[in-house]
Amino acid sequence: MASGNPSRPSPQLAARDLVHGLPASKVREVANAGFGQSGVLRFWFGESDEPTPEFIKAAATAALARDEVFYTHNNGRDDLRQALADYVSGLHGCARGPGEISVTSSGVSALMIAMQALLSPGDRVVVVTPVWPNVTAIPAILSAHVIRVGLRPGAAGWKLDLDELLAAMTPDTRLVILNSPGNPTGWMLTAQEQLAILERARHLGVWILSDDVYERLIYREDMAYAPSFLRLASAEDRLISANSFSKSWLMTGWRLGWLVAPRALETDLGKLIEFNTSCAPAFVQSAGLAALREGEPMIARLRQELHSKRDRLLRQLNAIPGLDCPPPDGGMYVFFRIPGEGESLALAKQLVAEAQLGLAPGVAFGPEGEGWLRWCFAARAADLDAGAERLRNWMATTSASGVL
Ligand SMILES: Cc1ncc(COP(=O)(O)O)c(C=O)c1O
């Protein structure tokens, strides 16, 4: 077969069917359509437009000058594991030690390693959706069977039907995955819901994987960080928390994350880290250490700024007649809908081409997200204003021409 057609590789050159069949990122598909087009306002990716703080960069530079360029322990350096154990224990009032921490080369690698440790082919995995696509792609890569429990939109935000989730957790379920605060919806679990899920998981012997990467970025006056399973669980519970330096410390490009897992998994997680990346880079671990030691003021500032950007974007979108914009409790996204618009991938491409507005299509996060669009508000206020203006003008023109 001709090698020119990437969708039909010759059998000799093909990846295994399961990998070849993985869907390509639909966020990327929109972004690729917009690259090369000048003047597009880009809100499609999940990262801030603000670079990493100087004190973190300085720590990495100093570490490089000290020749921190060698392999480290698979599970991470002792000083960083201790600092992470202290950080997690202080934040969530739990007594976790360094043996329960594994440092990984990013949050997504943390999720992959946790699932490699737990999942066998055919295992039943329950996931609350819509969700960042990697969360459902990883069990699929591992030949596990994903059951989706869909959140529902409402005027006060996206909501979980707790009974539906508890019913989906059956005796033959191996793992339940929750991402709260959630990407793309900004939905957040309450402590009561977490307790109910934990009790059901204990009763059935189901593992919980909690993706906590947005736990510091929440927009409720009554809370400084999201409720955590770590506060409720004991060190012996079947609970793994996956986390990352990417969002709270503005370190997306550094690729540093961590897992909090029962001590019994420490050695096996270390083996998997060996076979994935062997370790996170030493100088990046030094940057992470500085982020933990000196980062609280910057997180407080970031959270406040994101809160006001969220409010600003919601105000602007709510002023456009007809938009459906459930307010997010946390995260970095407004997930909204233009009534009458069905196919979010086509719509997102149309908005890039006709309004120079770059948003992520909701279908990228699963069928429950179809018809919706994700807007990352971790951007300059002036860009958010200009983007909302573009949307308003595009909708006015489109409805005047009878399309909407
Ligand atoms: C829900 C969720 N989990 C995990 C990650 C992983 O972040 P990283 O791999 O940059 O640490 C992301 C990034 O967008 C995310 O949105």
The ligand as an ORCA input file, in Angstrom:
! r2SCAN-3c Opt
* xyz 0 1
  C      -7.942     17.410     33.964
  C      -6.499     17.411     33.660
  N      -5.709     16.487     34.224
  C      -4.391     16.448     33.999
  C      -3.802     17.359     33.165
  C      -2.335     17.177     32.948
  O      -1.536     18.259     33.051
  P       0.031     18.106     32.773
  O       0.251     16.882     31.987
  O       0.407     19.349     32.025
  O       0.674     18.050     34.102
  C      -4.581     18.332     32.517
  C      -4.005     19.280     31.556
  O      -4.687     19.949     30.811
  C      -5.965     18.363     32.792
  O      -6.776     19.279     32.243
*
